[in-house]
Amino acid sequence: MATTTQGLGTKEHPWDLKTPSGTSEYQMYRDEAADPPAIVCQVGSTQLRYHLRAIEDLHAMLKAHGDWMLLGSADEQKPAAEGTVEAWGRSADNPVGGWYGLKKGLRGRFGMYMPPLLEALGLAEVEHNPKNNRMRAL
């Protein structure tokens, strides 16, 4: 199970999370005033942003998929393995028609940082192996 505090998902009280492998800690919070509304992911001094709707969209896609799906996390500059959460987060066929990541150069790693958030919110189950983790909707 993902580690999370009782954060409220606000900048003042973010969710404290760990990557699926458990090797890194990071924080996430909602920024509904951003244009477009965003999920802010703070990893050390690096800040990534994803469309806020990614939470609901990813959950809906996983429910429709109906089974485990590999996470396939990759940096923006590297290709995402086909059929993974990362590939879906970049696909022209997803609900936003492309990248869920909002900061050019830092749009990747969707398959690393979003799954633990969905797990913490009770929307998904995520594996916590050293590599090749998967997730599925609850």
N, CA, C and O atoms as CSV, one atom per row, in Angstrom:
chain,resi,resn,atom,element,x,y,z
A,1,MET,N,N,0.845,-1.194,0.000
A,1,MET,CA,C,0.000,0.000,0.000
A,1,MET,C,C,0.879,1.243,0.000
A,1,MET,O,O,1.901,1.288,0.685
A,2,ALA,N,N,0.486,2.235,-0.759
A,2,ALA,CA,C,1.249,3.475,-0.824
A,2,ALA,C,C,1.253,4.149,0.546
A,2,ALA,O,O,0.272,4.097,1.288
A,3,THR,N,N,2.349,4.762,0.852
A,3,THR,CA,C,2.450,5.496,2.095
A,3,THR,C,C,1.909,6.892,1.857
A,3,THR,O,O,2.306,7.569,0.909
A,4,THR,N,N,1.007,7.316,2.716
A,4,THR,CA,C,0.478,8.670,2.603
A,4,THR,C,C,0.141,9.186,3.999
A,4,THR,O,O,-0.262,8.416,4.871
A,5,THR,N,N,0.304,10.466,4.199
A,5,THR,CA,C,-0.159,11.078,5.432
A,5,THR,C,C,-1.628,11.396,5.227
A,5,THR,O,O,-2.186,11.133,4.162
A,6,GLN,N,N,-2.229,11.944,6.216
A,6,GLN,CA,C,-3.626,12.350,6.103
A,6,GLN,C,C,-3.703,13.720,5.438
A,6,GLN,O,O,-4.550,14.542,5.786
A,7,GLY,N,N,-2.812,13.956,4.482
A,7,GLY,CA,C,-2.817,15.217,3.748
A,7,GLY,C,C,-4.155,15.446,3.076
A,7,GLY,O,O,-4.879,14.507,2.747
A,8,LEU,N,N,-4.461,16.699,2.882
A,8,LEU,CA,C,-5.721,17.080,2.265
A,8,LEU,C,C,-5.580,17.314,0.767
A,8,LEU,O,O,-6.557,17.614,0.081
A,9,GLY,N,N,-4.352,17.174,0.266
A,9,GLY,CA,C,-4.122,17.420,-1.151
A,9,GLY,C,C,-4.072,18.897,-1.484
A,9,GLY,O,O,-4.323,19.292,-2.623
A,10,THR,N,N,-3.745,19.725,-0.480
A,10,THR,CA,C,-3.578,21.159,-0.697
A,10,THR,C,C,-2.087,21.479,-0.601
A,10,THR,O,O,-1.300,20.659,-0.128
A,11,LYS,N,N,-1.708,22.664,-1.047
A,11,LYS,CA,C,-0.304,23.068,-0.973
A,11,LYS,C,C,0.174,23.070,0.479
A,11,LYS,O,O,1.311,22.698,0.766
A,12,GLU,N,N,-0.688,23.485,1.375
A,12,GLU,CA,C,-0.347,23.547,2.799
A,12,GLU,C,C,-0.326,22.168,3.446
A,12,GLU,O,O,0.429,21.941,4.392
A,13,HIS,N,N,-1.138,21.256,2.954
A,13,HIS,CA,C,-1.249,19.895,3.505
A,13,HIS,C,C,-1.246,18.881,2.358
A,13,HIS,O,O,-2.267,18.251,2.083
A,14,PRO,N,N,-0.087,18.723,1.683
A,14,PRO,CA,C,-0.027,17.825,0.520
A,14,PRO,C,C,-0.075,16.354,0.926
A,14,PRO,O,O,0.086,15.994,2.093
A,15,TRP,N,N,-0.304,15.526,-0.084
A,15,TRP,CA,C,-0.201,14.083,0.131
A,15,TRP,C,C,1.279,13.722,0.102
A,15,TRP,O,O,1.985,14.113,-0.828
A,16,ASP,N,N,1.764,12.986,1.097
A,16,ASP,CA,C,3.127,12.471,1.121
A,16,ASP,C,C,3.084,11.059,0.562
A,16,ASP,O,O,2.386,10.198,1.098
A,17,LEU,N,N,3.824,10.817,-0.510
A,17,LEU,CA,C,3.755,9.548,-1.220
A,17,LEU,C,C,5.139,8.961,-1.439
A,17,LEU,O,O,6.150,9.642,-1.266
A,18,LYS,N,N,5.173,7.684,-1.825
A,18,LYS,CA,C,6.402,7.003,-2.223
A,18,LYS,C,C,6.186,6.410,-3.600
A,18,LYS,O,O,5.080,5.992,-3.944
A,19,THR,N,N,7.261,6.377,-4.393
A,19,THR,CA,C,7.187,5.747,-5.709
A,19,THR,C,C,6.809,4.270,-5.528
A,19,THR,O,O,6.994,3.718,-4.444
A,20,PRO,N,N,6.285,3.630,-6.575
A,20,PRO,CA,C,5.869,2.226,-6.446
A,20,PRO,C,C,6.962,1.309,-5.897
A,20,PRO,O,O,6.660,0.389,-5.137
A,21,SER,N,N,8.218,1.538,-6.264
A,21,SER,CA,C,9.310,0.700,-5.763
A,21,SER,C,C,9.687,1.047,-4.327
A,21,SER,O,O,10.433,0.309,-3.684
A,22,GLY,N,N,9.171,2.170,-3.822
A,22,GLY,CA,C,9.457,2.589,-2.449
A,22,GLY,C,C,10.792,3.293,-2.287
A,22,GLY,O,O,11.217,3.549,-1.160
A,23,THR,N,N,11.466,3.613,-3.391
A,23,THR,CA,C,12.810,4.179,-3.309
A,23,THR,C,C,12.848,5.699,-3.163
A,23,THR,O,O,13.861,6.244,-2.725
A,24,SER,N,N,11.774,6.389,-3.517
A,24,SER,CA,C,11.774,7.857,-3.437
A,24,SER,C,C,10.461,8.357,-2.837
A,24,SER,O,O,9.392,7.786,-3.052
A,25,GLU,N,N,10.585,9.447,-2.077
A,25,GLU,CA,C,9.413,10.103,-1.504
A,25,GLU,C,C,9.147,11.391,-2.278
A,25,GLU,O,O,10.065,12.025,-2.798
A,26,TYR,N,N,7.880,11.759,-2.342
A,26,TYR,CA,C,7.492,12.992,-3.025
A,26,TYR,C,C,6.149,13.445,-2.480
A,26,TYR,O,O,5.488,12.718,-1.738
A,27,GLN,N,N,5.753,14.654,-2.858
A,27,GLN,CA,C,4.471,15.211,-2.420
A,27,GLN,C,C,3.651,15.615,-3.632
A,27,GLN,O,O,4.187,15.982,-4.678
A,28,MET,N,N,2.335,15.537,-3.462
A,28,MET,CA,C,1.412,15.986,-4.507
A,28,MET,C,C,0.294,16.784,-3.866
A,28,MET,O,O,-0.103,16.536,-2.728
A,29,TYR,N,N,-0.205,17.751,-4.630
A,29,TYR,CA,C,-1.374,18.508,-4.178
A,29,TYR,C,C,-2.112,19.069,-5.382
A,29,TYR,O,O,-1.556,19.197,-6.473
A,30,ARG,N,N,-3.376,19.399,-5.159
A,30,ARG,CA,C,-4.219,19.975,-6.204
A,30,ARG,C,C,-3.975,21.488,-6.298
A,30,ARG,O,O,-3.852,22.172,-5.282
A,31,ASP,N,N,-3.910,21.990,-7.520
A,31,ASP,CA,C,-3.860,23.430,-7.761
A,31,ASP,C,C,-5.011,23.733,-8.721
A,31,ASP,O,O,-4.832,23.808,-9.937
A,32,GLU,N,N,-6.194,23.903,-8.135
A,32,GLU,CA,C,-7.403,24.107,-8.940
A,32,GLU,C,C,-7.452,25.474,-9.586
A,32,GLU,O,O,-8.216,25.683,-10.528
A,33,ALA,N,N,-6.641,26.422,-9.093
A,33,ALA,CA,C,-6.623,27.772,-9.666
A,33,ALA,C,C,-5.722,27.859,-10.897
A,33,ALA,O,O,-5.775,28.844,-11.633
A,34,ALA,N,N,-4.901,26.846,-11.124
A,34,ALA,CA,C,-4.012,26.849,-12.292
A,34,ALA,C,C,-4.837,26.733,-13.575
A,34,ALA,O,O,-5.985,26.289,-13.554
A,35,ASP,N,N,-4.235,27.138,-14.676
A,35,ASP,CA,C,-4.905,27.041,-15.973
A,35,ASP,C,C,-4.046,26.208,-16.917
A,35,ASP,O,O,-3.042,26.705,-17.427
A,36,PRO,N,N,-4.413,24.960,-17.159
A,36,PRO,CA,C,-5.574,24.234,-16.642
A,36,PRO,C,C,-5.342,23.770,-15.198
A,36,PRO,O,O,-4.201,23.729,-14.737
A,37,PRO,N,N,-6.424,23.419,-14.480
A,37,PRO,CA,C,-6.282,22.891,-13.122
A,37,PRO,C,C,-5.284,21.731,-13.119
A,37,PRO,O,O,-5.281,20.902,-14.030
A,38,ALA,N,N,-4.436,21.681,-12.082
A,38,ALA,CA,C,-3.316,20.742,-12.088
A,38,ALA,C,C,-3.156,19.961,-10.800
A,38,ALA,O,O,-3.650,20.345,-9.740
A,39,ILE,N,N,-2.453,18.856,-10.929
A,39,ILE,CA,C,-1.893,18.127,-9.795
A,39,ILE,C,C,-0.415,18.495,-9.816
A,39,ILE,O,O,0.270,18.267,-10.814
A,40,VAL,N,N,0.074,19.058,-8.730
A,40,VAL,CA,C,1.477,19.440,-8.621
A,40,VAL,C,C,2.214,18.312,-7.923
A,40,VAL,O,O,1.782,17.831,-6.875
A,41,CYS,N,N,3.321,17.894,-8.505
A,41,CYS,CA,C,4.137,16.810,-7.982
A,41,CYS,C,C,5.511,17.385,-7.648
A,41,CYS,O,O,6.263,17.767,-8.544
A,42,GLN,N,N,5.836,17.445,-6.358
A,42,GLN,CA,C,7.113,18.000,-5.906
A,42,GLN,C,C,8.039,16.852,-5.533
A,42,GLN,O,O,7.804,16.136,-4.560
A,43,VAL,N,N,9.112,16.686,-6.336
A,43,VAL,CA,C,10.100,15.633,-6.119
A,43,VAL,C,C,11.424,16.320,-5.852
A,43,VAL,O,O,12.108,16.734,-6.789
A,44,GLY,N,N,11.795,16.446,-4.588
A,44,GLY,CA,C,12.994,17.219,-4.251
A,44,GLY,C,C,12.798,18.655,-4.710
A,44,GLY,O,O,11.807,19.293,-4.356
A,45,SER,N,N,13.747,19.167,-5.503
A,45,SER,CA,C,13.624,20.544,-5.998
A,45,SER,C,C,12.903,20.605,-7.350
A,45,SER,O,O,12.687,21.691,-7.887
A,46,THR,N,N,12.531,19.445,-7.899
A,46,THR,CA,C,11.871,19.393,-9.206
A,46,THR,C,C,10.359,19.387,-9.032
A,46,THR,O,O,9.820,18.643,-8.213
A,47,GLN,N,N,9.684,20.222,-9.809
A,47,GLN,CA,C,8.223,20.262,-9.769
A,47,GLN,C,C,7.661,19.838,-11.118
A,47,GLN,O,O,7.973,20.428,-12.153
A,48,LEU,N,N,6.826,18.801,-11.086
A,48,LEU,CA,C,6.113,18.355,-12.273
A,48,LEU,C,C,4.650,18.724,-12.089
A,48,LEU,O,O,4.178,18.870,-10.961
A,49,ARG,N,N,3.936,18.873,-13.193
A,49,ARG,CA,C,2.504,19.177,-13.142
A,49,ARG,C,C,1.784,18.300,-14.141
A,49,ARG,O,O,2.240,18.088,-15.265
A,50,TYR,N,N,0.637,17.791,-13.696
A,50,TYR,CA,C,-0.215,16.980,-14.552
A,50,TYR,C,C,-1.623,17.571,-14.522
A,50,TYR,O,O,-2.017,18.211,-13.547
A,51,HIS,N,N,-2.372,17.350,-15.593
A,51,HIS,CA,C,-3.778,17.765,-15.593
A,51,HIS,C,C,-4.473,17.186,-14.357
A,51,HIS,O,O,-4.316,16.003,-14.055
A,52,LEU,N,N,-5.235,18.009,-13.649
A,52,LEU,CA,C,-5.968,17.551,-12.474
A,52,LEU,C,C,-6.925,16.418,-12.832
A,52,LEU,O,O,-7.130,15.500,-12.038
A,53,ARG,N,N,-7.504,16.483,-14.014
A,53,ARG,CA,C,-8.462,15.461,-14.439
A,53,ARG,C,C,-7.807,14.095,-14.616
A,53,ARG,O,O,-8.512,13.104,-14.802
A,54,ALA,N,N,-6.472,14.015,-14.563
A,54,ALA,CA,C,-5.762,12.737,-14.712
A,54,ALA,C,C,-6.212,11.721,-13.671
A,54,ALA,O,O,-6.213,10.522,-13.952
A,55,ILE,N,N,-6.590,12.160,-12.491
A,55,ILE,CA,C,-7.037,11.228,-11.445
A,55,ILE,C,C,-8.270,10.470,-11.930
A,55,ILE,O,O,-8.280,9.239,-11.948
A,56,GLU,N,N,-9.295,11.199,-12.316
A,56,GLU,CA,C,-10.545,10.565,-12.771
A,56,GLU,C,C,-10.356,9.839,-14.096
A,56,GLU,O,O,-10.884,8.744,-14.285
A,57,ASP,N,N,-9.607,10.440,-15.012
A,57,ASP,CA,C,-9.407,9.831,-16.328
A,57,ASP,C,C,-8.636,8.520,-16.227
A,57,ASP,O,O,-9.005,7.537,-16.869
A,58,LEU,N,N,-7.565,8.493,-15.423
A,58,LEU,CA,C,-6.771,7.278,-15.266
A,58,LEU,C,C,-7.603,6.187,-14.604
A,58,LEU,O,O,-7.544,5.027,-15.012
A,59,HIS,N,N,-8.370,6.548,-13.594
A,59,HIS,CA,C,-9.230,5.561,-12.927
A,59,HIS,C,C,-10.253,4.979,-13.899
A,59,HIS,O,O,-10.473,3.768,-13.919
A,60,ALA,N,N,-10.876,5.835,-14.703
A,60,ALA,CA,C,-11.871,5.374,-15.680
A,60,ALA,C,C,-11.225,4.452,-16.719
A,60,ALA,O,O,-11.808,3.433,-17.090
A,61,MET,N,N,-10.030,4.803,-17.186
A,61,MET,CA,C,-9.344,3.964,-18.164
A,61,MET,C,C,-9.014,2.604,-17.565
A,61,MET,O,O,-9.195,1.577,-18.219
A,62,LEU,N,N,-8.529,2.590,-16.324
A,62,LEU,CA,C,-8.190,1.322,-15.679
A,62,LEU,C,C,-9.428,0.455,-15.467
A,62,LEU,O,O,-9.376,-0.763,-15.638
A,63,LYS,N,N,-10.535,1.083,-15.096
A,63,LYS,CA,C,-11.792,0.331,-14.935
A,63,LYS,C,C,-12.197,-0.299,-16.264
A,63,LYS,O,O,-12.585,-1.466,-16.301
A,64,ALA,N,N,-12.110,0.457,-17.345
A,64,ALA,CA,C,-12.462,-0.063,-18.664
A,64,ALA,C,C,-11.484,-1.153,-19.092
A,64,ALA,O,O,-11.885,-2.125,-19.732
A,65,HIS,N,N,-10.213,-1.002,-18.746
A,65,HIS,CA,C,-9.187,-1.998,-19.074
A,65,HIS,C,C,-9.481,-3.316,-18.358
A,65,HIS,O,O,-9.309,-4.393,-18.929
A,66,GLY,N,N,-9.926,-3.218,-17.100
A,66,GLY,CA,C,-10.400,-4.384,-16.361
A,66,GLY,C,C,-9.362,-5.346,-15.832
A,66,GLY,O,O,-9.733,-6.390,-15.296
A,67,ASP,N,N,-8.086,-5.051,-15.954
A,67,ASP,CA,C,-7.048,-5.971,-15.494
A,67,ASP,C,C,-5.810,-5.165,-15.113
A,67,ASP,O,O,-5.796,-3.939,-15.215
A,68,TRP,N,N,-4.781,-5.869,-14.675
A,68,TRP,CA,C,-3.518,-5.220,-14.340
A,68,TRP,C,C,-2.917,-4.567,-15.584
A,68,TRP,O,O,-3.065,-5.077,-16.695
A,69,MET,N,N,-2.235,-3.433,-15.389
A,69,MET,CA,C,-1.548,-2.745,-16.475
A,69,MET,C,C,-0.168,-2.336,-15.966
A,69,MET,O,O,-0.040,-1.792,-14.869
A,70,LEU,N,N,0.864,-2.601,-16.770
A,70,LEU,CA,C,2.217,-2.173,-16.423
A,70,LEU,C,C,2.286,-0.654,-16.350
A,70,LEU,O,O,1.632,0.042,-17.128
A,71,LEU,N,N,3.090,-0.134,-15.401
A,71,LEU,CA,C,3.224,1.309,-15.249
A,71,LEU,C,C,4.082,1.905,-16.354
A,71,LEU,O,O,3.680,2.891,-16.971
A,72,GLY,N,N,5.249,1.336,-16.621
A,72,GLY,CA,C,6.088,1.771,-17.736
A,72,GLY,C,C,6.612,3.188,-17.649
A,72,GLY,O,O,6.717,3.863,-18.672
A,73,SER,N,N,6.942,3.655,-16.468
A,73,SER,CA,C,7.413,5.025,-16.300
A,73,SER,C,C,8.630,5.333,-17.163
A,73,SER,O,O,9.545,4.516,-17.275
A,74,ALA,N,N,8.634,6.527,-17.778
A,74,ALA,CA,C,9.765,6.974,-18.593
A,74,ALA,C,C,9.812,8.500,-18.630
A,74,ALA,O,O,8.779,9.167,-18.573
A,75,ASP,N,N,11.027,9.040,-18.726
A,75,ASP,CA,C,11.188,10.477,-18.910
A,75,ASP,C,C,10.567,10.895,-20.237
A,75,ASP,O,O,10.394,10.070,-21.135
A,76,GLU,N,N,10.236,12.166,-20.358
A,76,GLU,CA,C,9.611,12.681,-21.580
A,76,GLU,C,C,10.449,12.394,-22.823
A,76,GLU,O,O,9.898,12.116,-23.888
A,77,GLN,N,N,11.760,12.456,-22.701
A,77,GLN,CA,C,12.637,12.291,-23.851
A,77,GLN,C,C,12.767,10.839,-24.308
A,77,GLN,O,O,13.309,10.578,-25.382
A,78,LYS,N,N,12.281,9.900,-23.514
A,78,LYS,CA,C,12.378,8.476,-23.851
A,78,LYS,C,C,11.010,7.948,-24.265
A,78,LYS,O,O,9.991,8.410,-23.754
A,79,PRO,N,N,10.974,6.989,-25.180
A,79,PRO,CA,C,9.677,6.431,-25.582
A,79,PRO,C,C,9.054,5.604,-24.451
A,79,PRO,O,O,9.760,4.985,-23.655
A,80,ALA,N,N,7.750,5.608,-24.399
A,80,ALA,CA,C,7.024,4.800,-23.414
A,80,ALA,C,C,6.675,3.455,-24.039
A,80,ALA,O,O,6.285,3.385,-25.205
A,81,ALA,N,N,6.818,2.394,-23.260
A,81,ALA,CA,C,6.474,1.062,-23.753
A,81,ALA,C,C,4.978,0.996,-24.047
A,81,ALA,O,O,4.159,1.481,-23.266
A,82,GLU,N,N,4.639,0.401,-25.164
A,82,GLU,CA,C,3.246,0.288,-25.592
A,82,GLU,C,C,2.418,-0.489,-24.558
A,82,GLU,O,O,2.897,-1.450,-23.957
A,83,GLY,N,N,1.178,-0.056,-24.367
A,83,GLY,CA,C,0.266,-0.750,-23.471
A,83,GLY,C,C,0.474,-0.465,-21.998
A,83,GLY,O,O,-0.078,-1.168,-21.151
A,84,THR,N,N,1.268,0.564,-21.671
A,84,THR,CA,C,1.535,0.910,-20.270
A,84,THR,C,C,0.756,2.156,-19.856
A,84,THR,O,O,0.228,2.883,-20.697
A,85,VAL,N,N,0.696,2.385,-18.554
A,85,VAL,CA,C,0.077,3.609,-18.022
A,85,VAL,C,C,0.805,4.828,-18.587
A,85,VAL,O,O,0.165,5.814,-18.955
A,86,GLU,N,N,2.129,4.769,-18.659
A,86,GLU,CA,C,2.910,5.889,-19.207
A,86,GLU,C,C,2.517,6.182,-20.647
A,86,GLU,O,O,2.327,7.342,-21.011
A,87,ALA,N,N,2.393,5.138,-21.476
A,87,ALA,CA,C,2.017,5.334,-22.881
A,87,ALA,C,C,0.630,5.952,-22.989
A,87,ALA,O,O,0.406,6.834,-23.819
A,88,TRP,N,N,-0.303,5.498,-22.158
A,88,TRP,CA,C,-1.648,6.067,-22.168
A,88,TRP,C,C,-1.605,7.543,-21.775
A,88,TRP,O,O,-2.345,8.351,-22.335
A,89,GLY,N,N,-0.746,7.904,-20.818
A,89,GLY,CA,C,-0.626,9.293,-20.353
A,89,GLY,C,C,-0.053,10.243,-21.391
A,89,GLY,O,O,-0.008,11.451,-21.162
A,90,ARG,N,N,0.394,9.707,-22.547
A,90,ARG,CA,C,0.955,10.511,-23.640
A,90,ARG,C,C,0.155,10.367,-24.926
A,90,ARG,O,O,0.390,11.102,-25.886
A,91,SER,N,N,-0.768,9.447,-24.957
A,91,SER,CA,C,-1.443,9.050,-26.183
A,91,SER,C,C,-2.415,10.107,-26.720
A,91,SER,O,O,-3.117,10.772,-25.958
A,92,ALA,N,N,-2.436,10.242,-28.028
A,92,ALA,CA,C,-3.415,11.123,-28.670
A,92,ALA,C,C,-4.830,10.586,-28.483
A,92,ALA,O,O,-5.798,11.311,-28.712
A,93,ASP,N,N,-4.963,9.325,-28.071
A,93,ASP,CA,C,-6.278,8.707,-27.866
A,93,ASP,C,C,-6.822,8.871,-26.451
A,93,ASP,O,O,-7.949,8.449,-26.188
A,94,ASN,N,N,-6.061,9.471,-25.523
A,94,ASN,CA,C,-6.586,9.659,-24.166
A,94,ASN,C,C,-7.516,10.880,-24.134
A,94,ASN,O,O,-7.568,11.631,-25.108
A,95,PRO,N,N,-8.246,11.089,-23.040
A,95,PRO,CA,C,-9.226,12.182,-22.998
A,95,PRO,C,C,-8.684,13.600,-23.210
A,95,PRO,O,O,-9.444,14.481,-23.612
A,96,VAL,N,N,-7.387,13.848,-22.951
A,96,VAL,CA,C,-6.845,15.189,-23.199
A,96,VAL,C,C,-6.146,15.262,-24.556
A,96,VAL,O,O,-5.638,16.317,-24.935
A,97,GLY,N,N,-6.117,14.156,-25.281
A,97,GLY,CA,C,-5.550,14.147,-26.629
A,97,GLY,C,C,-4.045,14.285,-26.678
A,97,GLY,O,O,-3.502,14.839,-27.634
A,98,GLY,N,N,-3.363,13.786,-25.657
A,98,GLY,CA,C,-1.899,13.858,-25.624
A,98,GLY,C,C,-1.367,13.809,-24.211
A,98,GLY,O,O,-1.895,13.091,-23.362
A,99,TRP,N,N,-0.343,14.560,-23.966
A,99,TRP,CA,C,0.344,14.542,-22.669
A,99,TRP,C,C,-0.549,15.017,-21.515
A,99,TRP,O,O,-1.204,16.055,-21.615
A,100,TYR,N,N,-0.569,14.252,-20.427
A,100,TYR,CA,C,-1.168,14.738,-19.178
A,100,TYR,C,C,-0.180,15.649,-18.465
A,100,TYR,O,O,-0.591,16.523,-17.700
A,101,GLY,N,N,1.120,15.462,-18.701
A,101,GLY,CA,C,2.142,16.331,-18.134
A,101,GLY,C,C,2.036,17.719,-18.745
A,101,GLY,O,O,1.815,17.859,-19.948
A,102,LEU,N,N,2.192,18.739,-17.919
A,102,LEU,CA,C,1.963,20.115,-18.360
A,102,LEU,C,C,3.230,20.940,-18.543
A,102,LEU,O,O,3.175,21.994,-19.176
A,103,LYS,N,N,4.372,20.500,-18.014
A,103,LYS,CA,C,5.605,21.285,-18.111
A,103,LYS,C,C,6.527,20.668,-19.152
A,103,LYS,O,O,7.069,19.583,-18.940
A,104,LYS,N,N,6.705,21.352,-20.271
A,104,LYS,CA,C,7.566,20.859,-21.352
A,104,LYS,C,C,8.927,20.480,-20.783
A,104,LYS,O,O,9.528,21.243,-20.026
A,105,GLY,N,N,9.404,19.305,-21.152
A,105,GLY,CA,C,10.666,18.796,-20.631
A,105,GLY,C,C,10.485,17.938,-19.391
A,105,GLY,O,O,11.351,17.127,-19.059
A,106,LEU,N,N,9.351,18.117,-18.698
A,106,LEU,CA,C,9.053,17.353,-17.476
A,106,LEU,C,C,7.661,16.721,-17.562
A,106,LEU,O,O,6.971,16.588,-16.551
A,107,ARG,N,N,7.254,16.333,-18.771
A,107,ARG,CA,C,5.900,15.800,-18.944
A,107,ARG,C,C,5.828,14.297,-18.720
A,107,ARG,O,O,4.735,13.741,-18.621
A,108,GLY,N,N,6.961,13.640,-18.639
A,108,GLY,CA,C,6.977,12.193,-18.447
A,108,GLY,C,C,6.807,11.794,-16.994
A,108,GLY,O,O,6.406,12.593,-16.147
A,109,ARG,N,N,7.122,10.539,-16.733
A,109,ARG,CA,C,7.032,9.955,-15.387
A,109,ARG,C,C,5.606,9.871,-14.847
A,109,ARG,O,O,5.400,9.711,-13.644
A,110,PHE,N,N,4.632,9.979,-15.735
A,110,PHE,CA,C,3.224,9.834,-15.345
A,110,PHE,C,C,3.010,8.475,-14.672
A,110,PHE,O,O,2.297,8.375,-13.673
A,111,GLY,N,N,3.631,7.431,-15.227
A,111,GLY,CA,C,3.497,6.076,-14.698
A,111,GLY,C,C,4.247,5.844,-13.404
A,111,GLY,O,O,4.105,4.785,-12.794
A,112,MET,N,N,5.042,6.808,-12.971
A,112,MET,CA,C,5.767,6.720,-11.701
A,112,MET,C,C,5.001,7.429,-10.596
A,112,MET,O,O,4.844,6.892,-9.499
A,113,TYR,N,N,4.522,8.636,-10.885
A,113,TYR,CA,C,3.981,9.479,-9.825
A,113,TYR,C,C,2.464,9.438,-9.660
A,113,TYR,O,O,1.978,9.642,-8.548
A,114,MET,N,N,1.709,9.185,-10.706
A,114,MET,CA,C,0.248,9.151,-10.563
A,114,MET,C,C,-0.287,7.874,-9.901
A,114,MET,O,O,-1.216,7.972,-9.099
A,115,PRO,N,N,0.250,6.683,-10.194
A,115,PRO,CA,C,-0.314,5.472,-9.574
A,115,PRO,C,C,-0.349,5.475,-8.042
A,115,PRO,O,O,-1.370,5.087,-7.475
A,116,PRO,N,N,0.721,5.897,-7.340
A,116,PRO,CA,C,0.620,5.919,-5.881
A,116,PRO,C,C,-0.457,6.876,-5.356
A,116,PRO,O,O,-1.045,6.634,-4.302
A,117,LEU,N,N,-0.711,7.963,-6.097
A,117,LEU,CA,C,-1.773,8.880,-5.685
A,117,LEU,C,C,-3.124,8.187,-5.790
A,117,LEU,O,O,-3.939,8.279,-4.872
A,118,LEU,N,N,-3.371,7.496,-6.897
A,118,LEU,CA,C,-4.641,6.783,-7.043
A,118,LEU,C,C,-4.786,5.717,-5.967
A,118,LEU,O,O,-5.884,5.482,-5.462
A,119,GLU,N,N,-3.677,5.074,-5.616
A,119,GLU,CA,C,-3.724,4.068,-4.548
A,119,GLU,C,C,-4.066,4.721,-3.205
A,119,GLU,O,O,-4.903,4.214,-2.458
A,120,ALA,N,N,-3.412,5.849,-2.906
A,120,ALA,CA,C,-3.668,6.558,-1.648
A,120,ALA,C,C,-5.110,7.042,-1.552
A,120,ALA,O,O,-5.673,7.122,-0.461
A,121,LEU,N,N,-5.707,7.366,-2.703
A,121,LEU,CA,C,-7.096,7.836,-2.730
A,121,LEU,C,C,-8.096,6.672,-2.740
A,121,LEU,O,O,-9.306,6.896,-2.767
A,122,GLY,N,N,-7.601,5.445,-2.717
A,122,GLY,CA,C,-8.478,4.274,-2.687
A,122,GLY,C,C,-9.096,3.933,-4.031
A,122,GLY,O,O,-10.117,3.249,-4.089
A,123,LEU,N,N,-8.484,4.406,-5.119
A,123,LEU,CA,C,-9.034,4.173,-6.459
A,123,LEU,C,C,-8.342,3.043,-7.208
A,123,LEU,O,O,-8.866,2.548,-8.206
A,124,ALA,N,N,-7.157,2.628,-6.728
A,124,ALA,CA,C,-6.389,1.624,-7.458
A,124,ALA,C,C,-5.511,0.821,-6.507
A,124,ALA,O,O,-5.227,1.234,-5.382
A,125,GLU,N,N,-5.098,-0.323,-6.990
A,125,GLU,CA,C,-4.115,-1.165,-6.320
A,125,GLU,C,C,-2.839,-1.087,-7.149
A,125,GLU,O,O,-2.883,-1.181,-8.375
A,126,VAL,N,N,-1.700,-0.914,-6.476
A,126,VAL,CA,C,-0.414,-0.783,-7.157
A,126,VAL,C,C,0.560,-1.787,-6.565
A,126,VAL,O,O,0.626,-1.957,-5.348
A,127,GLU,N,N,1.319,-2.455,-7.435
A,127,GLU,CA,C,2.366,-3.357,-6.955
A,127,GLU,C,C,3.565,-2.540,-6.487
A,127,GLU,O,O,3.776,-1.412,-6.934
A,128,HIS,N,N,4.354,-3.130,-5.573
A,128,HIS,CA,C,5.504,-2.420,-4.995
A,128,HIS,C,C,6.756,-3.285,-5.070
A,128,HIS,O,O,7.405,-3.551,-4.058
A,129,ASN,N,N,7.082,-3.720,-6.283
A,129,ASN,CA,C,8.291,-4.500,-6.531
A,129,ASN,C,C,9.422,-3.557,-6.915
A,129,ASN,O,O,9.170,-2.384,-7.189
A,130,PRO,N,N,10.684,-4.045,-6.942
A,130,PRO,CA,C,11.785,-3.178,-7.361
A,130,PRO,C,C,11.634,-2.665,-8.793
A,130,PRO,O,O,12.094,-1.565,-9.097
A,131,LYS,N,N,10.994,-3.442,-9.685
A,131,LYS,CA,C,10.830,-3.064,-11.098
A,131,LYS,C,C,9.545,-3.665,-11.657
A,131,LYS,O,O,8.945,-4.554,-11.053
A,132,ASN,N,N,9.136,-3.167,-12.818
A,132,ASN,CA,C,8.013,-3.730,-13.578
A,132,ASN,C,C,6.709,-3.818,-12.784
A,132,ASN,O,O,6.027,-4.842,-12.810
A,133,ASN,N,N,6.377,-2.759,-12.093
A,133,ASN,CA,C,5.140,-2.723,-11.316
A,133,ASN,C,C,3.926,-2.497,-12.196
A,133,ASN,O,O,4.016,-1.938,-13.289
A,134,ARG,N,N,2.787,-2.950,-11.686
A,134,ARG,CA,C,1.523,-2.825,-12.384
A,134,ARG,C,C,0.503,-2.182,-11.460
A,134,ARG,O,O,0.724,-2.063,-10.255
A,135,MET,N,N,-0.620,-1.767,-12.044
A,135,MET,CA,C,-1.736,-1.253,-11.260
A,135,MET,C,C,-3.046,-1.703,-11.869
A,135,MET,O,O,-3.104,-2.081,-13.039
A,136,ARG,N,N,-4.098,-1.661,-11.067
A,136,ARG,CA,C,-5.447,-1.932,-11.547
A,136,ARG,C,C,-6.422,-1.132,-10.715
A,136,ARG,O,O,-6.140,-0.771,-9.573
A,137,ALA,N,N,-7.581,-0.859,-11.308
A,137,ALA,CA,C,-8.612,-0.063,-10.635
A,137,ALA,C,C,-9.264,-0.877,-9.529
A,137,ALA,O,O,-9.362,-2.101,-9.615
A,138,LEU,N,N,-9.703,-0.187,-8.501
A,138,LEU,CA,C,-10.505,-0.794,-7.432
A,138,LEU,C,C,-11.952,-0.396,-7.657
A,138,LEU,O,O,-12.827,-0.786,-6.884
